[in-house]
Each structure stands twice: as structure tokens, then as C-alpha cells.
Amino acid sequence: MPTQRKTAIVTGAASGMGRAMALCLSEAGFDVAAVDRNAAALGTLPAPIKPVAADLADPASFDAIVAATLGAFGRIDVLVNNAGIGQAAIRDDQRRKPIRFWEVTPEQWNRFLTVNATGPIMMSRAVLPHMLKANSGRIITVTTSLGTMVREGYLLYGSSKAAAESSMAVLAADLKGTAVTANVLVPGGVTDTPLVGDAGDRSKMLRPEIMLPPLLWLVSDDAADVSGRRFIAADWDVSLPAAQAAEGAGAPVAWLSIARMPIEPG
């Protein structure tokens, strides 16, 4: 009896890293639901990738994405939380002219939190019942370098991505004892995507495809027991066996390597 194809949802799949990851998973034999609010760009993805036009700022989008994926493929095995908004959406030259803490408006803060933090959390929440019922699943969330979370001028992007990272640490802890994993994957530097805006010489930036070797390992059977980790794609040595490359590029998710749990009564 032939093995049933697995299904992956990739958000922010119309361009940049999301597009590269959607194409990669499709070529690797996955059925892929590619999610983005840019329906026209989604339409340029090749069949059999299924385009799912949705705006993660809409609370109704999460269940709609799951329903569309199940309707097309009947299962959900992998979720790649990649969709995000960058500070170039506020000011294209923000790397040279930082957006200071006191310049951020409540509307901007809410938008960044909604897309970069709430989106991955609610998307994960929407797929989890199906993964837990199937006793299998991989949740991979793209955050950012830890340095970006605390650098000057990065309240909007850095802090919202830090919230997403923290949520994945909680999720991994909550999933202990299940066959569903939660991990973080970051490129490790400025990557040539529309998100970064005017960030310098694009020929010197990381390529979106840098995400593919660790992604393919994370969705493989070899990573079935890997959870609560963050992987830096730029540190992934493709000359090594994947497990060794993962060891060199991985660390505990969020800040667990320096965390001390609080003293509690009892």
C-alpha cells in the first residue's frame, strides 16, 4: 500500500523565505497549502501547491486556513509559521534612521503584535487538535536573531518576534509526551526578501534558500524527537551529516540556556 503524502501549511508563502520553503516542501513530496494575503503572487506558485489567500490579521483566517487545507488534502502534518511584517513597512530606510521607541504609535504596535506574535500562536492553536489526534506533527516558527530582539530601533519587529519565540518555548513544554514538536528556525542575518526594505547591498544578503537544509531535516523522521530548539540556518554546515549540522546550528529555544525558574511556594 503506497505511503500517503504528508501535508504542510506555509504562511507568508508568496515571496521570500516562505516561497522558497513552500517550493522546497512541494519538491520533497509534500502537499503544500501556501498562505498569503497577496493572492496575485500566490497564483504564480506552480501546481500542485494550493494557494490559500488569507490575512492573518483577521481572527477568522486561522480556522479558514485549516478548513481549506483539510478540504484539499485531508490532513495537516507540518505548519511553518513564516508570515511576518518588517519595519520597512513603516519606513523603508529604518535601518539607517532607526524608529525610536517613542516614535512608535499604538496602531503600529498592535499591527506588529497581531501579525508577528498572535499569528503564529493562533495558527499553531488551529492546527494542534488535528496533529494531536493524528499523534504526529511538526510546528516550525520563523522568528529572528536574538540580537535583533534587543537592538536599538527595533521595538516593533524585535519585541513582536521575541513574543513569538517565547510562545514556542511554552508550546514545546506543553507538548512534552506527545508526538508533536515545536521548534524555531531563523536565517541568522539580513535576508534578501521584500520584508527588509532598504537594508543595503542585496547581493551581500543571505539568500532565502538558506532555510531549506534545516527545514528538510526538521520535517524528516530523523527529527521526530526534536522539540524546544532553535536553529540558525546560517550556521548549518551542509557538508556534514544532517544530525551533526543540527547539533552545530541548534540551541535551546528562546532563552532557556540562561533561564532560572522562579522560586515558588510549597
ABEGO torsion letter per residue (X at the ends): XBBBBBBBBBBGAABEAAAAAAAAAAAAGBBBBBBBABAAAAAABBOABBBBBBBAABAAAAAAAAAAAAAAAGBBABBBBABBBBAAAABAAAAABBBBAAABBAAAAAAAAAAAAAAAAAAAAAAAAAAAAAGBEBBBBBBBBAAAAABBGAAAAAAAAAAAAAAAAAAAAAABGBABBBBBBBAGEBBBBAAAEBAEBAAABBBAAAAAAAAAAAABAAAAABBGBBBBAAABBAABBAAAAAAAABBBBEAAAABBBBBBBX
